[in-house]
Amino acid sequence: MKILLTGRQGQVGSALEPLLAPLGDLVAFDRAGLDLADAAKLRERVARERPDIIVNAAAYTAVDRAEAEREQAFAANARAPAVLAEEAARTGALLIHFSTDYVFDGTKRRPYVETDETAPLNVYGESKRAGEQAIAASGCRHVILRTSWVYSARGRNFVLSILAAARAGRPLRVVDDQAGAPTSSRQIADAVVRVISSREVPSGLYHLSAAGETTWCGIAREILAQTGLAVPVTPVSTAEYGAPARRPANSLLDNAKLRRQWGVALQDWKAELAAVLRAVQ
C-alpha cells in the first residue's frame, strides 16, 4: 500500500507521518516539496506517485489573515483538494481530508452533526466548505474529517501561545463566549490510522473532536492549573477581543457517526491537554 501525505510539517501532518510510515510505502511532502497552490505540479506529482491513499493534511489555516488573503485561502483549501479528489477518482485512491467546525455559523444550541446546514462566517470557513463540496462532487472514495480547535506540542497554536505568555508573566485576555472542544493533532492522527486500518472505509463526512466542552478562556485557565503558572486571566467577549474574522459562538461537534462506524471516541479534552503539556515542559 502506498500513502501520499501532504503537509508533513504542519500540526496534523507531523503527528501523522510516524504513524503512517509502518502502514506501507509512505511519501510525505511539506510545502517546499509540494505546493498546494500549484495545481499543475500537484496533479503531476499525484499522477507520478500513484498512491493508494492520499492524506491531505496541508491547508491554509491563518483564519484572520484569510480575510485579506481570500485567493491564497481558496487555492490551498478549495482548489487543491479538488485536484486531489479528481486524481483520486481517476486512479481509485482513497482521499482523507480535514475540514473544520468553522463551516458552521455557531447559532445551533447543541453540537453540530454532519447533516446540519453549513453557513461559514469567515473566508477560512468558506474556503474549507468549498473544499468539502469539491471532494464530494468528484465521486472519489473519500473520508472528510471535520475537527475543531486543533493544537499540538509543536508549531503555532493557541495552547502554546498561552503557555508562552504565562511563562513570561504576561496577563491574559481571553475570549470566553465561544464554546468548543480543543483537539490535539495526536488524537486526530490516531483516529486516521484506525480508519485506514479498518476493513471498510465508506465514503463520507465525519466529525472528529475531543470529548467535553469549554471556551478559549477555559482552556487558558486549565493550562495555568495544570502547569502551576499564576498570571491574571481576564475573560472578554468576542466583540471586545475584536478579531478581524468572525467566529462561531458554538463550535461543538457531535462525534456519534464516527463512533458508530469505527468505534473511535476521543478522550476528554482536559486529559489530552495534560499529555501535550507534559510533552512541552
Secondary structure, DSSP 8 states (H G I E B T S, - for coil): -EEEEE-TTSHHHHHHHHHHGGGSEEEEE-TTTS-TT-HHHHHHHHHHH--SEEEE------TTGGGT-HHHHHIIIIIHHHHHHHHHHHHT-EEEEEEEGGGS-S--SS-B-TTS----SSHHHHHHHHHHHHHHHHT-EEEEEEE-SEE-SSSS-HHHHHHHHHHTT--EEEE-S-EE--EEHHHHHHHHHHHHHSS----EEEE---BS-EEHHHHHHHHHHHHT----EEEE-HHHH--SS---SB--B--HHHHHHH-----BHHHHHHHHHHHH-
